[in-house]
Amino acid sequence: MIRIDVYADIICPWGYIGEHPLHAALQKAPELETDVVLRPFQLDPTAVAPLPVLDYLRRKFGPRAEATRWGSACMRRE
């Protein structure tokens, strides 16, 4: 049995994007016995109060937050 620990922040779209190729690769090798364990990782431990995601991203990244919003919209289409 191969155990794969995946550390990801649930707010980060890259974790979601990276999960698909992992599962696709595992499907190509069905003879491997694997156990994928998802583990939390907080990208910004200094965050104190909950904010709407786009407001938080604007504070953190400024004008680049709009690009993140576009990426999030693309992920919701699946």
N, C-alpha and C positions, 0 to 999 in steps of 0.2 A: 504494500500500500504506500503510495506517495501522497504525503500531506503537503498541500500548498496553502500557506497563510498569505492572505491578501489584506494589506493594510490600506485603508482608504478613508477619506473624509467624505461623508455623504453629500456635502454641499458642493464638492469639487466635481465638475463634469468629466475630468480626465479619468477618474476612477471608473466611472460608468463606461466611458469610451474604451478603456483598456480591458474591461471585463469580457467584452464580446470576443476579441481575438483569443483570449485564454480559453474560453469555452469551445470556440471553433477548433482550436488546436487539439483539445482533449477529445473532441468527437472524432477527429481523424485517427486517433490511436485508442480505439475501444478496448484493446487488450490490456491497457494500463489501468490499474485500480488506483483511483485518486480520491482524495478527500479535500475539497476546497473549503477553507475556513475563512469567512469574512470577518475582519477585525477592524474596530474603529480607530481612527487616527484624526486628531483635531489639528487642522492646518493653522488655525489662529487661536491659540489658547488665551490670548488677551481679550477676546470678544466677551463683553460682559452682559449686554442687554440684547434680547432678541429684536431684530429689525427685519423688515421686508428685504428679501434677498437683493433686489436691485439697489435699494438704498445703501445696504452694507457694501456692495461692490463699488458703488460710486464713491463712498468714503475711502475705501481702500485703494481703488485703482483710478479714480477720476474719470476722464473721458473714455478710457479703455473699457469701462464697464458696459458700454453699449455693445461692444463686440462680444462680451460674455453673454449678454442677454440674447443676442442673435444665436449664439451657439446653443444656449439652453432651449430656445424655440425649435431649433433643428432636432434636438434629441427628443422632444415631446412628440414629434411627428411619427415616430416609429410605432 
